[in-house]
């Protein structure tokens, strides 16, 4: 099969992919068999599998193609991204590391893979290096700040939040990171206001975020607001025991005993075996069986 015939076959397979993908695969597999020294049909077949999220098959095609063009940096990048998409971050890093003079995109993807593997300090090091090259990309700031929060370096996180605000301006995700960071630094009022501003565009729903938000409200004396935040948390995350614990504790402090009992009854519907803290609160409410 000459080059023109091969290109026509690949184009024909492309046209068939949406209407008859099985036939398209057969055509590409035929092209692979008839052109064993040409990477093009392998790349086309791998790309097709990747678009259908059949990453194992895509990787097999791309690796076969790499044997034919072993110095192809872009192909190594595609293989790395395929492993990344398949959740195999270690092998993704292996291929990212094979690329000489990696671009910022490649370095960012490697840092993200490291973050998913829990190798936070390595990820942080790459992000800091990238900021020396690109200091106005919000994704770089977000990943860096998230990893700094993970390793509990809240002072560094705060510095980069300030830098990000100067370079990229206001952004809702940056507001969330700011709220979390300031709360850990016990700067309660600004943390609370950051949560409030964030919620003006997107309501909070994650249990951990709602717990921190409620704690900020408590620390600045807004008990009713804290109760409403935790009640929302219980509605949206009914299987998170700490939300019940914090809400019942607060209701007891506010002398809302009946409401505390109601929340405890609700908790028992989801948790037949209560946590030690909830059992202590049940006893404190003076009616162990409710």
Buried (B, 14 or more C-beta within 10 A) or exposed (E): BEEEEBBEBBEBBBEBBEEEBEEBBEBBBBBBEEBEEBBBBBBBBBBBBBEEEBBEBBBBBBBBBBEBBEEBBEBBBBBBBBBBBBEBBEBBBBBBEBBEEBEBEBBBBBBBBBBBBEBBEBBBBBBBEBBEEEBEBBBBBBBBBBBBBBEEBBEBBBBBBEBBBEBBEEBEBBBBBBBBBBBBBEBBEBBBBBBBBBBEEEEBEBBBBBBBBBBBBBBBEBBEBBBEBBBBBBEBBBEBBBBBBBBBBBBBEBEBBEBBBBBBEBBBEEBEEBBEBBEEBBEBBEEEEE
